[in-house]
Amino acid sequence: MHSREEKLAAFGRLLDVMDALREQCPWNAAQTMESIRPLTEEEVYELSDAILQGDRAATAKEIGDLLYHMVFYARIAQEEGAFDIADSLQKVADKMVFRHPHVFGPEAGKATTAKEIADTWELVKAKEKGGNKTVMSGIPNAMPSLLKALSMQEKARGCGFDWEKKEDVWAKVAEEYQEVEQATKEDDPVHLKEEFGDLLFAVINAARLYGVDPEAALNFTCDKFRRRFTYLEEQTLRKGRSLKEMTLAEMDAIWDEGKAKGL
């Protein structure tokens, strides 16, 4: 591992590289915060993939790519005279110090548990100067809905609004399922959409309570579906046929065959 001095030097090198690119590269010089924002979203997902795959080499690379984007935003803001990277670093350091009184404040050294910290996290944040006016206001509207639901539930838990026993959530899931089933018998697409949303929200809540990352769980299932459907497609082509010519029973048979092979 590198020393603190080597880490600081590496970060300084990144700043130097950014300065050179911004001043000498036409493409980099033409970029704005708005133009690189979609690229940043892509980098976040690539980092997430690397973490889920347990690939530490790829994770190191993707962290670097994301840091490059953060430095890029700060450099643009510096040119505008709004702020620079030091301001961003100071703000996040100040925020973390404020939110961890058990480490940096008068309560430093006081015995506590990870659960106690998590259970009061949102209440501590609410006291923060310049922080979010409401607990939910810190959740971006543009966040993917599954992650948004999970974030909302976690923030509510941080204020003590959560199920007393995780087993209690299943009654809510069953209730929402019944309401969806009932809504399918009505001629009201708006109500049906609402009830499906309620059911998905309840299932995400259940996953959270049982320590399952719903995003990772859904990705796992999507990967499994991709493998099995690809097997179905490949086997169909080998027989000189197309999927459109196959009956559902024939496709199910090949699907089960792939499933039996562990796909």
C-alpha positions in Angstrom: 0.0 0.0 0.0 1.1 3.6 -0.5 2.1 6.1 2.1 0.0 9.2 2.8 2.5 11.3 1.0 2.2 9.1 -2.1 -1.6 9.3 -2.0 -1.5 13.1 -1.8 1.1 13.1 -4.7 -1.2 10.9 -6.8 -4.1 13.2 -6.2 -2.0 16.2 -7.1 -1.0 14.5 -10.3 -4.6 14.0 -11.2 -5.2 17.8 -10.7 -2.2 18.5 -12.9 -3.5 16.2 -15.6 -6.9 17.8 -15.5 -5.4 21.3 -15.7 -3.4 20.3 -18.8 -6.4 18.6 -20.5 -8.7 21.5 -19.8 -6.1 24.0 -21.2 -4.7 22.0 -24.2 -7.3 19.4 -25.3 -10.1 20.8 -27.5 -12.6 18.1 -26.4 -12.0 18.5 -22.7 -12.0 22.3 -23.0 -15.5 22.2 -24.7 -17.1 20.1 -22.0 -19.6 21.5 -19.4 -21.1 20.1 -16.3 -24.2 19.3 -18.2 -22.4 17.5 -21.0 -20.4 15.2 -18.8 -23.2 14.4 -16.3 -24.5 11.4 -18.4 -21.0 10.1 -18.6 -20.7 10.3 -14.8 -23.9 8.3 -14.4 -22.3 5.6 -16.7 -19.2 5.6 -14.5 -21.2 5.1 -11.4 -22.9 2.0 -12.8 -19.5 0.6 -14.0 -18.2 1.0 -10.5 -21.3 -0.7 -9.1 -20.8 -3.6 -11.6 -17.1 -4.0 -10.5 -18.1 -4.1 -6.8 -20.9 -6.6 -7.4 -18.5 -8.8 -9.4 -15.9 -8.7 -6.6 -13.3 -7.5 -9.1 -10.9 -5.4 -7.0 -8.7 -4.4 -10.0 -11.7 -3.2 -11.9 -13.0 -1.4 -8.8 -9.7 0.5 -8.4 -9.9 1.5 -12.1 -13.6 2.6 -11.8 -12.9 4.6 -8.6 -10.2 6.5 -10.5 -12.6 7.2 -13.4 -15.2 8.5 -11.0 -12.6 10.7 -9.2 -11.6 12.1 -12.6 -15.2 13.2 -13.1 -15.3 14.9 -9.7 -12.1 16.8 -10.4 -13.6 17.7 -13.8 -16.7 19.3 -12.3 -14.6 21.1 -9.7 -12.2 22.5 -12.4 -15.2 23.8 -14.4 -16.6 25.5 -11.2 -13.1 27.0 -10.6 -13.1 28.6 -14.0 -16.6 30.0 -13.2 -15.3 31.4 -9.9 -17.9 29.4 -8.0 -15.7 27.0 -6.0 -12.7 24.6 -6.4 -11.9 21.1 -5.4 -10.6 22.2 -2.0 -14.1 23.7 -1.2 -15.7 20.3 -2.0 -13.2 18.4 0.1 -13.6 20.7 3.0 -17.4 20.6 2.9 -17.5 16.8 2.9 -14.9 16.6 5.7 -16.8 19.2 7.8 -20.1 17.3 7.2 -18.6 13.9 8.3 -17.1 15.4 11.4 -20.4 17.0 12.3 -22.3 13.7 11.7 -20.0 11.6 13.8 -19.9 13.2 17.3 -19.0 9.8 18.7 -15.6 10.1 16.8 -14.8 13.8 16.6 -17.0 15.6 19.2 -17.4 15.6 23.0 -18.8 12.1 22.7 -15.6 10.8 21.2 -14.7 7.4 22.6 -18.2 6.8 23.9 -19.2 3.2 23.3 -21.8 2.8 20.6 -22.9 0.3 18.0 -23.4 0.5 14.2 -27.1 0.0 14.7 -27.3 2.9 17.2 -25.5 5.2 14.7 -27.8 4.1 11.8 -30.9 4.4 13.9 -30.2 8.1 14.7 -28.4 9.1 11.4 -31.2 11.1 9.9 -31.9 12.9 13.2 -28.3 14.0 13.4 -28.4 15.2 9.8 -31.5 17.2 10.5 -29.5 19.3 13.0 -26.9 20.1 10.3 -26.6 23.8 9.3 -27.4 24.2 5.6 -28.6 20.6 5.5 -31.8 19.3 3.9 -35.0 21.0 5.2 -36.8 17.6 5.3 -35.6 14.1 5.5 -36.9 13.1 2.1 -35.7 16.3 0.3 -32.2 14.9 0.1 -33.3 12.1 -2.3 -32.8 13.1 -6.0 -35.9 12.9 -8.2 -33.8 11.5 -11.0 -32.6 8.5 -8.9 -33.8 5.2 -10.4 -37.0 4.2 -8.7 -35.8 1.0 -7.1 -32.9 2.8 -5.5 -35.1 5.8 -4.6 -37.5 3.5 -2.7 -34.7 1.9 -0.8 -33.2 5.2 0.1 -36.6 6.5 1.3 -37.0 3.5 3.5 -33.5 3.7 4.9 -34.0 7.4 5.7 -37.4 6.7 7.4 -35.6 4.0 9.4 -33.0 6.5 10.5 -35.8 8.5 12.1 -37.3 5.4 13.9 -40.1 4.9 11.4 -39.8 1.2 10.6 -41.3 -2.2 11.4 -40.8 -3.3 15.0 -40.3 -6.9 13.7 -39.2 -7.7 10.2 -41.7 -10.5 10.0 -44.5 -7.9 10.2 -43.7 -6.8 6.7 -45.2 -9.9 5.0 -48.8 -8.8 6.0 -48.2 -5.6 4.2 -46.8 -7.4 1.1 -49.9 -9.7 1.1 -52.2 -6.7 1.5 -50.6 -4.9 -1.5 -50.8 -8.1 -3.6 -54.5 -8.4 -2.9 -55.0 -4.8 -3.9 -53.2 -5.3 -7.2 -55.3 -8.4 -7.9 -58.4 -6.4 -7.2 -57.3 -3.5 -9.4 -56.8 -5.8 -12.3 -60.5 -6.4 -12.3 -61.2 -2.7 -12.7 -61.0 -0.5 -15.8 -58.7 2.1 -14.2 -55.1 2.0 -15.5 -54.0 4.8 -13.2 -55.2 2.9 -10.1 -53.6 -0.3 -11.4 -50.3 1.5 -11.8 -50.6 2.9 -8.3 -51.2 -0.5 -6.8 -48.4 -2.2 -8.6 -46.1 0.6 -7.3 -47.3 0.0 -3.7 -46.6 -3.8 -4.1 -43.1 -3.2 -5.5 -42.4 -0.7 -2.7 -43.5 -3.3 -0.1 -41.4 -6.0 -1.6 -38.3 -3.7 -1.7 -39.0 -3.0 2.0 -39.1 -6.7 2.8 -35.8 -7.3 1.0 -34.2 -4.4 3.0 -35.5 -5.8 6.3 -34.0 -9.2 5.6 -30.6 -7.7 4.7 -31.0 -8.3 0.9 -29.9 -5.5 -1.5 -33.0 -5.4 -3.9 -30.9 -3.9 -6.7 -28.3 -6.7 -6.4 -31.1 -9.3 -6.1 -32.9 -8.1 -9.2 -29.6 -7.9 -11.1 -28.9 -11.5 -10.2 -32.3 -12.6 -11.5 -31.8 -10.5 -14.7 -28.5 -12.2 -15.3 -30.1 -15.6 -14.8 -32.9 -14.8 -17.2 -30.4 -13.6 -19.8 -28.4 -16.9 -19.6 -31.5 -19.1 -19.9 -33.1 -17.0 -22.7 -29.8 -17.0 -24.6 -29.6 -20.8 -24.2 -33.2 -21.0 -25.5 -32.3 -18.9 -28.5 -29.1 -20.8 -29.3 -30.8 -24.2 -29.1 -33.6 -23.0 -31.3 -31.2 -21.7 -34.0 -29.3 -25.0 -33.9 -32.5 -26.7 -34.9 -32.9 -24.4 -37.8 -36.0 -22.7 -36.4 -36.8 -19.3 -35.0 -38.4 -18.4 -31.7 -41.5 -17.1 -33.5 -42.1 -20.6 -34.9 -41.9 -22.3 -31.5 -44.9 -23.1 -29.3 -44.7 -22.0 -25.7 -44.5 -25.6 -24.6 -41.5 -26.2 -26.8 -39.8 -23.1 -25.5 -40.6 -24.1 -21.9 -39.0 -27.5 -22.5 -35.7 -25.9 -23.7 -35.9 -23.4 -20.9 -36.2 -26.2 -18.3 -33.3 -28.0 -20.0 -31.1 -24.9 -19.5 -32.2 -24.5 -16.0 -31.3 -28.2 -15.3 -27.8 -27.4 -16.6 -27.4 -24.7 -13.9 -27.8 -21.8 -16.2 
